[in-house]
């Protein structure tokens, strides 16, 4: 008889252990702990189950629920077991003692006590370390627990598992930040060195303990951090490299690339993916001969590769970002979680990738295959979602087998079991009977009505959807990123303009070598009306200035400079200054009474110095040839120059006009401010100054 599968969950109030198919009941003999429990974990061998309370760590027998040992470890935040369940590792927050020295917060304990003569609190401790970061806190063991390793500055230290007081061996690698020990029978280790000082990032594979030279190595750029994924046999390694920032501007989340290395150095290659976009997920099959990758902009593409990085099968495009193989490698699950709808497609890999079913799981944050390869566990957990938390178990044929709603569910894990205890048989036949909780849940779920679909205006109803508005998996055009993080040229006027296309028309291939004139014409068409009008004005002004300069420098028939030369000889700074003065005069606010604003203001004429006639070449003794060679003529403008006396006269006249304006406003009944009244009182002084300058009304 097959051993029932088992899973454990942790909520805000306590921990529960449930025997799954076919029992679906709490584990007999297990007393549910309550209180603030931060973490729980099964041993990889499946024999033990442990959790951390505020003052102790409890280890129980996973089959019976009886307590095996209790470790005096306070405020433990992380728990882990060695592969064979011999050791349990605890991590506490980093802190310092009264002398300012760091406390060794990473401890390794023996699960089974050492003997009756050992002290109560210290007999189980094998080693202690200082581990500041919670990321990568745990030791990594070889499959047989012969060695364990941890990374420190510029080296990976190896220990014999039973003797952690002294370092057994060191792998010295400058700049190493991450590593992964092979789970296979061959003792191998992969280390990662990120980019620095213009040097590329590198992943190197060494055989333990031969650390003289790497047996396999891959150098690459665009690698700030990586995920190192060994297959179960430890013969091949997948490297998922990622950058923090995408310099091309195509993504907010950096660039991702995929590499494949063999442990013996016989093969290393970058995996070429034929769809643009990020890599969402990559997973090894349990047979260690193939792996699956989900990649590309939505709708994403899912592909199965062999150990030579050759694609063997492509699934249909769809909104998916997760791929999971069943423990026996017979089935594969392709799903879309997170911000996607939560649909799960199950395929039979041994039957030409035939699709078995599609499961509609709403808002799952956890998805795992059961150890027997017949069921799938999904759960909605906190803090991602604090509502609708619970656990559901589905059969591989798509039926719901078990449902349990929980308040503030934080963690759900399957108990690991060996394949011998869970023979696969024929999972599809017969279909098991659902638990009463599943039937009760299905009775409360409303039958989904036919989806209404996207809104369509009345004029488009009853017609086919144009290709421009269809998704790629529905026959539409593929998404092409324009290399800009903005909404695009057509959305807000910024960014690189997208390719012009007519909705409903077939896409036309573009020629890589575009004609410059055609490109300029297309750029003009992409401009707005105002921008195109301003561009034409600028071009006309440039052409006119060039023509004026060319004609103005040429002498007239009578030997004198033309009028155009006088007008165009004004320096650019003076022309720009005059333009600014004109703009300021236009933008001044009319402060007169509303009854007077529509009338033309009568101003007193101001005296301007008369401009002397331009000298002739004969008077100055210059020839026409010398005049023609002059690069630019400088002529004083009528309104912007003159003697200092003329400038002061104009300023005083301007003040008089302002005072007259204030008088008219006061006569119209407007209430003036104190500063305006004081300004009116200075009229006599201004007139006296004008008389002193020789100006008369």
C-alpha positions in Angstrom: 0.0 0.0 0.0 1.3 3.5 -0.9 2.2 5.7 2.0 -0.1 8.8 2.2 1.4 12.1 1.2 1.7 14.8 3.7 1.9 18.6 3.8 2.4 21.2 6.6 1.2 24.8 6.8 2.0 27.8 9.1 -0.5 30.5 9.9 -0.6 33.5 12.2 -1.9 31.3 15.1 -0.1 28.0 14.7 1.2 25.1 12.6 -0.7 22.1 11.2 0.3 18.8 9.6 -2.2 17.1 7.3 -2.1 13.7 5.7 -3.2 14.2 2.0 -4.5 11.6 -0.5 -6.3 9.5 0.2 -6.9 10.4 3.9 -7.1 14.3 4.0 -7.0 14.5 7.8 -4.7 15.8 10.5 -1.7 13.7 11.5 -2.6 11.6 14.5 -0.2 12.1 17.5 0.8 15.6 16.4 0.0 18.3 18.9 -0.5 21.6 17.0 1.8 24.3 18.4 0.3 27.8 18.8 1.8 31.3 19.1 4.3 33.3 17.1 6.1 30.7 15.0 8.4 32.2 12.5 9.4 29.2 10.3 9.0 25.5 9.7 10.8 23.0 7.5 10.9 19.3 6.5 14.3 17.5 6.3 15.2 16.5 2.6 15.0 12.9 3.6 11.4 13.4 4.9 12.1 11.9 8.3 11.9 15.0 10.4 9.7 18.1 10.7 10.9 21.2 12.7 9.7 24.6 13.6 11.0 27.6 15.6 9.2 29.1 18.6 10.4 32.3 20.3 12.5 30.3 22.8 13.2 26.9 21.3 13.4 24.8 18.1 11.3 21.6 18.1 12.0 18.6 15.9 9.4 15.8 15.6 9.0 12.6 13.7 7.2 13.4 10.5 5.4 10.0 10.3 4.2 9.9 13.9 4.3 13.4 15.2 6.3 12.6 18.3 8.9 15.1 19.6 12.4 13.9 19.0 14.5 16.8 20.3 14.2 20.3 21.5 17.0 22.8 20.9 17.6 25.8 23.2 17.8 28.4 20.4 16.0 31.7 20.9 14.6 34.0 18.2 15.5 31.7 15.2 14.4 33.1 11.9 15.7 30.4 9.5 15.9 26.6 9.7 17.5 24.0 7.5 18.5 20.4 7.4 21.4 18.5 5.9 20.6 16.2 2.9 20.4 13.0 5.1 18.8 14.7 8.1 21.9 14.3 10.4 22.3 18.0 11.1 19.9 21.0 11.6 21.1 24.5 11.0 19.6 27.6 12.7 20.1 31.3 11.9 19.4 34.2 14.2 19.6 37.9 13.5 23.1 39.4 13.6 24.0 41.1 16.8 27.0 42.1 19.0 27.8 41.4 22.7 28.7 43.9 25.4 32.3 44.1 24.2 31.2 45.0 20.7 32.2 41.6 19.2 29.9 39.8 16.7 27.9 37.0 18.1 28.1 33.7 16.2 24.5 33.6 15.0 24.7 30.6 12.6 24.7 27.3 14.5 24.8 23.6 13.4 23.2 21.0 15.7 23.0 17.3 15.6 19.4 16.1 15.5 20.1 13.0 17.6 21.8 13.7 20.9 25.5 12.9 21.3 25.3 10.9 24.6 24.2 11.0 28.3 27.4 12.7 29.5 27.0 15.8 27.3 25.8 19.1 28.7 22.2 20.0 28.4 22.7 23.1 26.3 25.9 22.4 24.4 25.9 18.6 23.6 24.2 19.0 20.2 26.2 22.0 18.8 28.7 21.0 16.1 29.8 24.4 14.8 29.2 28.1 15.1 29.7 30.9 12.6 29.1 34.6 12.1 26.6 35.1 9.2 25.4 38.7 8.8 23.3 38.4 5.7 20.1 36.4 5.6 20.5 35.9 1.9 22.5 32.7 1.3 22.7 32.1 5.0 22.7 28.3 4.9 25.6 25.9 4.5 25.7 23.8 1.4 26.3 20.0 1.8 27.4 17.4 -0.7 24.8 14.6 -1.4 26.5 12.2 1.1 27.1 14.9 3.8 30.9 14.3 3.6 31.6 18.0 3.1 29.9 21.3 3.6 30.8 24.8 2.4 30.2 28.5 3.0 31.3 31.6 1.1 33.4 34.4 2.8 35.4 37.3 1.3 37.2 36.1 -1.9 37.0 32.4 -1.0 34.8 29.4 -0.4 35.6 27.5 2.8 35.1 23.7 3.0 34.6 21.7 6.2 34.2 18.1 7.0 30.6 17.8 8.2 31.4 16.3 11.5 34.2 18.7 12.3 33.3 22.3 11.8 35.8 23.9 14.1 38.6 23.9 11.5 38.6 24.6 7.8 39.4 21.5 5.8 40.1 23.2 2.4 39.7 26.6 0.7 38.8 27.5 -2.9 40.4 30.9 -3.4 38.6 33.0 -6.1 39.0 36.7 -6.2 35.6 38.5 -6.0 33.4 35.4 -5.6 29.9 36.3 -4.4 27.8 33.1 -4.9 28.3 29.4 -5.3 26.4 26.1 -5.7 27.4 22.6 -4.7 26.4 19.8 -7.1 23.7 17.5 -5.8 25.1 14.6 -7.8 27.5 11.8 -6.8 30.5 13.8 -8.3 31.6 16.4 -5.8 31.6 19.6 -7.9 31.1 23.2 -7.1 30.2 26.2 -9.3 31.2 29.8 -8.3 30.2 33.1 -9.7 32.3 36.2 -10.0 30.4 39.4 -11.1 31.7 42.1 -13.5 34.2 44.6 -12.1 36.8 47.0 -13.5 35.7 46.3 -17.1 36.3 42.6 -16.8 33.4 40.2 -17.7 31.5 38.1 -15.2 32.5 34.4 -14.9 31.1 31.1 -13.7 33.7 28.5 -13.0 33.2 24.8 -12.1 35.7 22.9 -9.9 36.0 19.4 -8.7 36.3 18.9 -5.0 39.1 19.0 -3.7 41.1 19.7 -6.9 41.0 23.5 -6.9 44.0 24.1 -9.0 42.1 24.9 -12.3 38.5 24.9 -13.3 37.2 22.0 -15.3 34.6 24.3 -17.0 34.3 28.0 -17.3 32.0 30.6 -19.0 32.8 34.4 -19.3 30.0 36.8 -20.2 28.9 40.4 -19.8 25.6 41.6 -18.5 25.8 39.6 -15.3 25.3 41.5 -12.0 23.8 38.4 -10.3 23.0 34.8 -11.3 20.9 31.8 -10.4 23.0 28.5 -10.5 20.8 25.5 -11.2 22.3 22.0 -11.2 20.4 19.0 -12.6 19.7 16.1 -10.2 22.6 14.1 -11.4 25.1 17.0 -11.1 26.3 16.7 -14.7 25.0 20.0 -16.2 24.6 23.5 -14.9 22.2 26.2 -16.0 23.3 29.8 -15.4 20.5 32.4 -15.4 22.3 35.8 -15.5 20.6 39.1 -14.8 21.5 42.8 -14.7 20.1 45.3 -12.4 19.4 47.9 -15.2 18.5 47.3 -18.8 20.8 49.8 -20.7 18.8 49.3 -23.9 15.7 50.7 -22.1 13.5 47.8 -23.1 12.6 46.7 -19.5 12.4 48.1 -16.0 13.7 44.8 -14.5 17.1 44.4 -16.3 18.3 42.0 -18.9 18.3 38.2 -18.6 20.5 35.7 -20.4 20.8 31.9 -20.2 23.9 29.7 -20.3 24.5 26.0 -20.1 27.7 24.3 -18.9 28.6 20.6 -18.4 30.4 19.6 -15.2 33.2 17.9 -17.1 34.0 20.8 -19.4 32.8 19.2 -22.6 30.1 21.7 -23.4 29.3 25.3 -22.7 27.1 27.6 -24.7 24.7 30.5 -24.5 21.1 29.4 -25.1 19.6 31.4 -28.0 16.0 32.2 -27.5 13.9 33.2 -30.5 11.5 35.6 -28.8 12.4 39.0 -27.4 11.7 39.7 -23.7 12.7 38.5 -20.2 13.2 35.0 -19.0 10.4 34.2 -16.6 11.3 30.7 -15.4 13.7 27.8 -16.1 13.5 24.4 -14.5 15.3 21.0 -14.9 13.4 17.8 -15.5 13.9 15.1 -12.9 15.5 12.9 -15.6 18.4 15.5 -15.9 18.2 15.2 -19.7 16.0 18.2 -20.5 14.8 21.5 -19.1 12.1 24.0 -19.8 12.3 27.7 -20.3 9.4 30.3 -20.3 10.6 33.5 -22.0 9.5 36.5 -24.0 7.1 39.4 -23.8 3.5 38.3 -23.1 2.1 36.1 -24.5 5.2 34.2 -23.5 6.8 31.2 -25.2 7.6 27.9 -23.5 10.3 25.6 -24.9 11.8 22.3 -23.9 15.6 22.0 -24.5 18.0 19.0 -24.2 21.4 19.0 -22.6 23.0 20.3 -25.9 20.8 23.5 -25.8 18.7 22.3 -28.8 15.0 23.0 -28.7 12.9 19.8 -28.8 9.4 21.1 -28.4 7.6 24.4 -28.3 4.3 24.9 -26.5 1.6 27.3 -27.7 2.0 31.0 -26.8 0.1 32.2 -23.8 0.2 34.3 -20.7 2.5 32.0 -18.7 5.5 32.6 -16.5 6.0 29.3 -14.6 7.0 25.7 -15.6 7.2 22.7 -13.2 8.0 19.1 -13.9 6.3 16.3 -12.0 8.6 14.2 -9.7 8.7 11.3 -12.2 9.1 13.6 -15.2 6.0 12.3 -16.9 4.0 15.5 -16.8 4.8 19.2 -17.1 2.8 22.1 -15.7 2.9 25.5 -17.5 1.1 28.2 -15.6 0.7 32.0 -15.2 0.9 33.3 -11.7 1.5 36.6 -10.0 -0.3 39.3 -12.0 -1.6 36.7 -14.5 -4.9 34.9 -14.2 -3.6 31.7 -12.6 -4.4 29.2 -15.4 -2.4 25.9 -15.3 -1.9 23.7 -18.4 -0.9 20.1 -17.8 0.8 18.1 -20.6 1.8 14.5 -20.9 5.4 14.4 -22.0 5.4 10.7 -22.7 2.4 11.0 -25.0 3.7 13.5 -27.6 3.1 16.5 -25.2 -0.7 16.0 -25.3 -2.6 18.5 -23.3 -4.5 16.8 -20.4 -6.4 19.7 -18.9 -6.4 23.4 -17.9 -7.0 24.2 -14.3 -8.4 27.6 -13.2 -6.7 28.4 -9.9 -7.4 31.9 -8.7 -4.6 34.0 -7.2 -2.2 31.3 -6.2 1.2 32.3 -4.8 2.4 28.7 -4.1 2.3 25.8 -6.6 4.0 22.5 -6.1 3.7 18.9 -7.4 3.0 16.2 -4.8 5.7 13.6 -4.2 3.4 10.9 -5.8 3.2 12.9 -9.1 -0.6 12.7 -9.1 -1.6 15.9 -7.4 -0.9 19.6 -7.4 -1.0 21.9 -4.4 -1.9 25.6 -4.8 -2.1 28.1 -2.0 -2.8 31.8 -1.6 -0.5 33.2 1.2 0.1 36.4 3.1 1.5 39.0 2.9 1.0 38.9 -0.9 -2.7 38.6 -0.4 -4.3 38.7 3.1 -7.8 37.6 1.8 -8.9 34.3 0.4 -6.0 32.5 2.0 -6.2 28.7 1.9 -4.9 25.4 0.5 -6.3 23.5 -2.5 -5.2 20.2 -3.9 -6.0 19.3 -7.5 -5.8 16.0 -9.4 -3.7 15.8 -12.5 -6.9 15.4 -14.5 -8.1 18.8 -13.3 -10.5 17.9 -10.5 -10.4 19.6 -7.1 -9.7 17.0 -4.4 -9.3 19.1 -1.2 -9.9 22.6 0.0 -9.2 24.3 3.3 -9.6 28.0 4.0 -7.2 29.5 6.5 -6.6 32.9 8.1 -3.3 34.6 7.3 -1.5 31.6 5.8 2.2 32.2 5.5 3.8 28.9 4.4 2.8 25.6 2.8 5.3 22.7 2.1 5.0 19.1 0.9 6.8 16.4 2.9 9.6 15.0 0.8 9.2 11.2 0.0 11.2 8.7 -1.9 9.8 7.4 -5.2 9.8 3.9 -3.7 7.1 4.9 -1.2 4.9 6.5 -3.9 4.7 4.3 -7.0 3.2 6.2 -9.9 1.0 3.6 -11.5 -1.6 5.1 -13.8 -2.5 8.6 -12.5 -5.3 9.2 -14.9 -7.4 6.1 -14.2 -9.3 5.7 -12.0 -10.3 9.3 -11.0 -10.3 9.5 -7.1 -13.3 10.7 -5.1 -13.0 14.3 -4.0 -12.9 15.1 -0.2 -16.1 16.6 1.3 -14.4 20.0 1.7 -13.9 20.1 -2.1 -17.5 19.2 -2.8 -18.7 21.9 -0.3 -16.4 24.5 -2.0 -17.6 23.6 -5.5 -21.2 23.9 -4.3 -20.6 27.6 -3.3 -18.8 28.5 -6.5 -21.0 30.1 -9.1 -20.9 28.7 -12.6 -18.9 31.2 -14.7 -21.0 32.9 -17.3 -19.8 33.3 -20.8 -17.1 36.0 -20.8 -18.3 39.3 -22.2 -14.9 40.0 -23.8 -13.4 43.4 -24.5 -15.6 46.4 -25.2 -16.3 47.1 -28.9 -17.9 50.3 -30.2 -21.2 49.8 -32.0 -19.7 50.4 -35.4 -17.2 47.5 -34.9 -19.7 44.9 -33.5 -20.3 41.9 -35.6 -17.1 42.3 -37.6 -13.7 40.5 -37.3 -11.1 41.9 -35.0 -8.3 43.7 -36.9 -4.9 42.0 -36.5 -3.4 45.1 -34.8 -5.7 44.6 -31.8 -5.1 40.9 -31.4 -2.6 39.2 -29.1 0.2 37.3 -30.6 -1.3 33.9 -29.5 -4.6 34.9 -31.2 -3.0 35.6 -34.6 -1.9 39.2 -34.0 1.5 40.8 -34.7 4.3 40.1 -32.3 5.2 42.7 -29.7 8.3 44.7 -30.6 9.9 46.9 -27.9 10.9 50.3 -29.2 13.8 50.6 -26.8 12.1 53.3 -24.7 10.5 53.1 -21.3 8.0 55.8 -22.2 4.6 55.2 -23.5 5.8 55.7 -27.0 5.8 58.6 -29.5 2.1 58.3 -30.3 1.1 58.4 -26.6 2.7 61.5 -25.3 5.0 62.9 -28.0 8.2 61.6 -26.5 10.4 58.6 -27.2 11.2 56.7 -30.4 8.3 56.7 -32.9 6.9 53.3 -33.6 6.5 51.8 -37.0 3.5 53.2 -38.9 0.9 50.6 -39.6 -2.7 50.5 -40.7 -5.1 48.6 -38.3 -6.4 45.5 -40.0 -3.7 45.5 -42.8 -1.0 42.9 -43.1 2.4 43.9 -41.8 4.9 44.9 -44.4 8.6 44.1 -44.1 10.8 47.2 -43.9 14.0 47.7 -45.9 17.0 47.9 -43.6 18.7 50.5 -45.9 16.3 53.4 -45.9 16.7 56.4 -48.2 17.7 59.5 -46.2 15.1 61.7 -48.1 12.4 59.2 -47.4 13.4 59.0 -43.8 13.2 62.8 -43.5 9.8 62.8 -45.2 8.5 60.2 -42.8 9.9 62.1 -39.8 8.1 65.2 -41.1 4.8 63.3 -41.3 5.3 62.1 -37.7 5.5 65.7 -36.5 2.4 67.4 -35.1 0.8 70.3 -37.0 2.4 73.0 -34.7 5.8 71.4 -34.9 5.7 71.1 -38.7 4.6 74.7 -39.0 7.4 76.0 -36.7 9.9 73.9 -38.7 8.8 75.5 -42.0 9.1 78.9 -40.4 12.6 78.2 -39.2 13.7 76.9 -42.7 12.1 79.9 -44.4 13.9 82.3 -42.0 17.2 80.6 -42.6 16.8 80.8 -46.4 15.8 84.5 -46.2 18.8 85.3 -44.0 21.2 83.5 -46.3 19.7 85.4 -49.3 19.8 88.7 -47.6 23.4 88.3 -46.6 24.4 87.2 -50.1 22.6 90.1 -51.8 23.5 92.7 -49.1 27.3 92.1 -49.4 27.2 92.8 -53.2 27.6 96.5 -54.2 24.8 98.3 -55.9 25.3 99.8 -59.4 25.9 103.3 -58.0 28.7 102.0 -55.9 26.9 102.1 -52.4 25.7 99.4 -50.2 22.1 98.2 -50.6 19.4 98.7 -48.1 19.3 95.0 -47.5 22.9 95.1 -46.3 22.1 97.7 -43.7 19.1 95.7 -42.4 21.0 92.4 -42.3 24.2 93.8 -40.9 22.7 94.0 -37.4 24.5 91.5 -35.1 22.6 88.4 -34.1 22.7 89.5 -30.5 21.0 92.8 -31.3 18.4 91.1 -33.5 17.6 88.7 -30.7 17.4 91.5 -28.2 15.0 93.3 -30.3 12.9 90.2 -30.7 12.8 89.7 -27.0 11.7 93.4 -26.4 8.9 92.9 -28.9 7.7 89.7 -27.1 7.8 91.5 -23.8 5.7 94.3 -25.1 3.2 91.9 -26.4 3.0 90.0 -23.2 2.5 93.0 -20.9 -0.8 93.0 -18.9 -3.2 95.7 -19.7 -3.9 97.3 -16.3 -6.3 100.0 -17.5 -10.0 100.0 -16.6 -12.1 97.7 -18.6 -13.9 100.7 -20.2 -10.6 101.9 -21.5 -9.0 98.6 -22.6 -10.7 98.5 -26.0 -9.5 102.0 -26.9 -6.2 102.9 -28.5 -3.9 104.6 -26.1 -2.6 108.1 -27.2 1.0 108.5 -26.2 3.1 111.5 -26.5 5.6 111.3 -29.3 9.2 110.9 -28.2 12.1 112.5 -29.8 14.5 110.2 -31.5 17.9 111.1 -32.9 18.0 111.3 -36.6 20.2 108.7 -38.3 22.9 110.2 -40.5 22.9 109.0 -44.1 25.3 106.2 -44.9 28.7 107.4 -46.2 29.5 106.8 -49.7 32.6 104.9 -50.7 34.1 108.0 -52.3 33.8 110.0 -49.0 35.5 107.3 -46.9 38.1 106.6 -49.6 37.1 102.9 -49.8 36.6 101.0 -52.9 33.6 98.8 -53.9 35.9 95.7 -53.7 36.8 96.4 -50.1 33.1 96.9 -49.2 32.3 93.6 -50.8 35.0 91.7 -48.8 33.6 93.1 -45.5 32.1 90.1 -43.6 29.5 92.0 -41.7 28.3 95.6 -41.3 27.5 97.0 -37.9 24.7 99.7 -37.9 23.2 101.2 -34.8 19.5 100.5 -34.6 17.2 103.5 -34.3 15.5 102.5 -31.0 18.3 100.8 -29.2 21.2 103.3 -29.3 21.9 107.0 -29.0 23.6 109.1 -26.4 23.2 108.6 -22.7 21.1 111.8 -22.6 18.7 110.4 -25.2 18.4 107.1 -23.2 17.6 109.0 -20.0 15.0 111.1 -21.8 13.2 108.0 -23.1 13.2 106.5 -19.6 11.6 109.6 -18.1 9.0 109.8 -20.8 8.1 106.2 -20.1 7.5 107.1 -16.5 5.3 110.0 -17.5 3.2 107.7 -19.6 2.8 105.3 -16.7 1.7 108.2 -14.5 -0.8 109.4 -17.1 -2.2 105.9 -17.1 -2.6 105.9 -13.4 -4.4 109.1 -13.5 -6.9 107.8 -16.0 -7.5 104.7 -13.9 -8.1 106.8 -10.8 -10.5 109.0 -12.7 -12.4 105.9 -13.8 -13.0 105.1 -10.1 -10.4 102.4 -9.6 -8.7 102.3 -6.2 -5.0 102.6 -6.4 -2.3 101.2 -4.1 0.0 103.2 -2.0 3.0 102.6 -4.2 1.0 103.8 -7.2 0.0 107.0 -5.5 3.6 107.7 -4.5 4.6 107.2 -8.1 2.0 109.8 -9.2 3.5 112.3 -6.7 6.9 112.2 -8.6 5.4 113.8 -11.8 6.8 117.3 -11.0 10.3 116.0 -10.4 10.2 114.0 -13.6 9.2 117.0 -15.6 11.9 119.2 -14.1 14.5 116.6 -15.1 13.1 116.6 -18.6 13.4 120.4 -18.8 16.9 120.1 -17.6 17.7 117.7 -20.4 16.3 120.2 -23.0 13.0 118.4 -23.7 9.8 120.4 -24.1 6.2 119.3 -24.5 
